[in-house]
Amino acid sequence: SEFAGKKFAATANGTANFIFQMASIVGPLVMGYSIDLSGSFTLVWWIMAAGPLVGLLLLIPVNVDNVKNN
């Protein structure tokens, strides 16, 4: 909401909620399929560790100074 501004705050919150809800639907399918393919939980732990790392990489280009000036 803070990055989207007052005009698009509700849209930003709705989009974030949609992404989080879809992760709850898709996650178990991906994790279960990876267990079926590999036969162990090791791949699942790597996939679960990759999620926050991808999020971190997506946050790196966000310019906080630009938000404070608006």
C-alpha atoms as one frame of an Amber mdcrd trajectory, in Angstrom:
protein
   0.000   0.000   0.000   2.790   2.376   0.879   4.525   1.895  -2.463   1.289
   2.040  -4.461   0.101   5.321  -2.986  -3.374   6.264  -1.808  -4.969   5.870
  -5.228  -3.888   2.240  -5.723  -3.566   1.026  -2.122  -6.617  -1.238  -2.295
  -5.483  -2.701  -5.618  -2.017  -3.397  -4.220  -3.464  -5.092  -1.127  -5.872
  -7.151  -3.224  -3.105  -8.238  -5.575  -0.835  -9.220  -2.702  -3.682 -11.174
  -1.091  -4.367 -12.954  -4.400  -0.717 -13.977  -4.732  -0.565 -15.266  -1.150
  -3.806 -17.224  -1.575  -2.601 -18.745  -4.841   0.612 -19.824  -3.111  -1.533
 -21.726  -0.616  -3.224 -23.544  -3.481  -0.218 -24.147  -5.733   2.343 -24.848
  -2.986   0.978 -28.206  -1.827   0.637 -29.361  -5.437   4.243 -28.479  -6.238
   5.564 -29.901  -2.982   3.601 -33.129  -3.347   4.698 -33.541  -6.947   8.332
 -32.998  -5.973   8.035 -35.657  -3.257   6.504 -38.057  -5.792   9.294 -37.415
  -8.279  12.235 -37.553  -5.885  10.921 -39.924  -3.242  12.288 -37.748  -0.430
  11.645 -34.476   1.339  15.041 -33.005   0.470  13.781 -31.338  -2.703  10.836
 -29.885  -0.778  13.183 -28.188   1.695  15.173 -26.679  -1.181  11.988 -25.409
  -2.839  10.781 -23.913   0.443  14.159 -22.221   0.946  14.047 -20.791  -2.576
  10.794 -18.879  -1.930  12.213 -16.278   0.466  15.351 -15.975  -1.652  13.283
 -15.153  -4.739  11.329 -12.628  -2.663  14.563 -11.039  -1.526  15.802 -10.775
  -5.098  12.548  -9.122  -6.139  12.832  -6.569  -3.326  16.398  -5.517  -4.097
  15.460  -3.121  -6.949  12.755  -1.364  -4.876  13.813   2.230  -4.291  12.681
   3.280  -0.818  13.832   6.882  -1.311  11.422   7.244  -4.220   8.493   6.287
  -1.977   9.452   8.771   0.738   9.539  11.634  -1.766   6.006  11.042  -3.075
